Amino acid sequence: MERSTSRQSRKKVVAVVGGGLVGALNACFFAKRGFDVELFESREDIRRAKIVKGRSINLALSHRGRQALKYVGLEEKIVAKGIPMHARMIHSLNGKQSPIPYGRKGQYILSVDRANLNKELLTAAETYPNTKMNFDHKLQDWNAETGLMTFARLDGSKEQVKADLIVGCDGAFSAVRKQFLRRSRFDYSQTYIPHGYMELTMLPINGEFAMKPNYLHIWPRNTFMMIALPNLDKTFTCTLFMPFEDFEKITTGDEVIEFFQKYFPDTIPLIGADTLQRDYFRLPAQAMVSVKCNPYHIGDACVLMGDAAHAVVPFYGQGMNAGFEDCIVFDEIMDQFNEDFSAVLPEYTRVRVPDDHAIADLAMYNYIEMRAHVNSKWFLFRKYVDNILYFFMPKTIIPLYTMVTFTRTRYHEAVKRWHWQNKVINRGLLLSAVGAVLGGSYLLIKNPPDINKLIVSAEKMWDRLVALRTL
């Protein structure tokens, strides 16, 4: 069957493929501009599903994502359903907890539930009269020259739909992107990291959060780690990140408990031994993939956004935020080129590719920081130095995390500035240390101490220590 999507107004038809977070938000952006929007999702409507299939690491909403939601009037509603996290809470092996603030006082990221956010975005998109929702539509093929798409339905039937612009928001394993792979001069790479993730649940204790809720809790163990994010129902979603080979070594409930007693002993009474064993074997560890590609468009017919263009590993909390910012950037370029797709799409690729590649690399780096560097005294010292300099020179020295999380500084520009700042600060610290040594040496040479006085002082100190030992 071929369905005509022509309207009397003949406003251009935009087909958004993928009803996840970025797809649903994109539908709002295009509908707000007055385009006729058709959203296609391979799954059933999650708002009506008894069980939402799949699972995901909790989401951390920050400035970029909030700005995108603000564009379509959803920021306040979504923020009201999030839990502020002001700092990382580092859990050492001995049970000590040490907070590392994310930024200045009042700066925080928000823990939000993916399924609830997706439902809110779908509902928002549906409020536009020029938006049509199509669930249970799995894209099989499409043609860049004609804009004709072929969808398979659950009942085995097929449906063909035409659009002026196809927007691929269908995730890391995008069906839209497959057409790009058939074309020359399309760069594509995907990298699976050797670590997987597994989600565990920490239930409330006596009706309250089992831990302090306004933190992102981290148990860094150098080669692996666990994190926990708070939920509105007062549970914590705990995510264990570990090499697949280590997951596979644990085959019994007793081995699970032994492993947690060795590396995360403070979590056993909080999660509960029975819950821990049940959750560990409920589903196997899941893989994490990083995707890069270039360009993001084909002519004036199709463009990729979100994970379809740049799937990133979750360690910077920017996957959703980067996808949401795609919507803002595209919208800004639409203003710049008066909605001319032939000019907008190439410009979007030119502007966005370097930024998305940069955040993909940063996400890889941040895994090492979260699981290992936070244990380093030098790392903590440098954080302190960076924050002090940021306080006194806020326009000159800005911490990388602040640029990425609390501003819309372009990702690749944030990385460049970070490298420059590191050179300047490290050289400054080195010069300060050399200066202190030379200055101290000069003073010793200029005013040599009385050796006899030093000997007497040392003898007195020794006598005091002996006296203390005999008490």
Secondary structure, 3 states (H helix, E strand, C coil): CEECCCCCCCCCEEEEECCCHHHHHHHHHHHHCCCEEEEECCCCCCCCCCCCCCCCCCEEECHHHHHHHHHCCCHHHHHCCCEEECEEEEECCCCCEEEEECCCCCCCEEEECHHHHHHHHHHHHHCCCCEEEECCCEEEEECCCCCEEEEECCCCCEEEEECCEEEECCCCCCCCHHHHHCCCCCEEEEEECCEEEEEEEECCECCECCCCCCEEEEEECCCCEEEEEECCCCCEEEEEEEEHHHHHHCCCHHHHHHHHHHHCHHHHHHHCHHHHHHHHCCCCCECCEEEEEECCEECCCEEECCHHHHCCCHHHCCHHHHHHHHHHHHHHHHHHCCCCHHHHHHHHHHHHHHHHHHHHHHHHHHHHHHHCHHHCHHHHHHHHHHHHHHHHCCCCCCCHHHHHHHCCCCHHHHHHHHHHHHHHHHHHHHHHHHHHHHHHHHHHHHCCCCHHHHHHHHHHHHHHHHHHHHC
